[in-house]
Amino acid sequence: MSGKSNMKFLYAGIAIALLLSVLAPFLASPNPDGLESAAGGVIEESKMSELEEMEPAVSSPMPDYSIEGMGKGGEVAAIAIGTFAVLAISFVFGKVFNKKA
């Protein structure tokens, strides 16, 4: 592949990732995710509620993939920010570990 087609592929991937970040809050299931469901089947309910009430060791900047007080717009913004953060980190790692032969 040429450098130009690689860039088109990269831009298409970024566009798809951002499209998914915008659509995700509207398509996501309100039911607990697989990890929560599995834990609920293994851990006693009293212990589970005790764990849920504990304070986290490190607080999340955007808990539950949301920005408080913004509704669905906050969910879209939080996921888009996370998507950009992952893309930026990937870009930096790519530059740092790029080895040209």
SVG drawing of the C-alpha trace seen along z (x, -y; Angstrom):
<svg xmlns="http://www.w3.org/2000/svg" viewBox="-32 -19 49 37">
<polyline fill="none" stroke="black" stroke-width="0.4" points="0.0,0.0 1.2,-3.5 1.5,-6.2 -1.5,-8.0 -3.8,-4.9 -2.5,-4.3 -3.6,-7.8 -7.0,-7.3 -7.3,-4.0 -6.2,-5.8 -8.7,-8.6 -11.5,-6.2 -10.7,-4.3 -10.7,-7.5 -14.1,-8.5 -15.6,-5.1 -14.3,-5.2 -15.8,-8.7 -19.1,-7.6 -19.3,-4.7 -18.5,-7.0 -21.4,-9.2 -23.9,-6.3 -22.8,-4.1 -24.9,-5.9 -28.0,-5.5 -27.3,-1.8 -26.0,-0.5 -28.0,1.8 -29.2,0.4 -28.8,3.9 -25.6,4.7 -22.6,5.7 -21.2,9.2 -18.7,8.6 -21.4,7.3 -23.8,10.1 -21.0,12.8 -20.1,11.2 -23.8,11.2 -24.0,14.9 -20.8,15.7 -20.8,13.3 -23.5,13.2 -26.0,10.3 -25.1,8.8 -21.3,8.8 -22.1,7.4 -24.0,4.4 -21.2,3.9 -18.7,3.8 -20.8,1.4 -21.0,-1.0 -17.2,-1.1 -15.3,-4.2 -13.0,-3.5 -9.2,-3.6 -8.9,-6.1 -11.8,-8.2 -12.7,-8.2 -12.7,-11.5 -15.8,-10.3 -17.6,-7.6 -19.9,-5.3 -18.7,-6.9 -20.6,-10.1 -20.1,-13.7 -22.3,-14.6 -25.3,-16.8 -25.1,-16.6 -27.4,-13.6 -26.8,-11.8 -24.6,-14.7 -22.3,-14.0 -22.1,-10.3 -21.3,-11.2 -18.7,-13.7 -17.1,-11.3 -16.8,-8.5 -15.5,-10.9 -12.9,-12.2 -11.9,-8.7 -11.6,-7.8 -9.4,-10.8 -7.2,-9.9 -6.7,-6.3 -5.9,-7.6 -3.4,-10.1 -1.7,-7.5 -1.5,-5.1 0.0,-7.8 2.6,-8.6 3.5,-5.0 3.7,-4.6 6.1,-7.5 8.2,-6.3 8.5,-2.7 8.7,-3.3 11.7,-1.4 12.6,-2.1 14.7,0.6"/>
</svg>
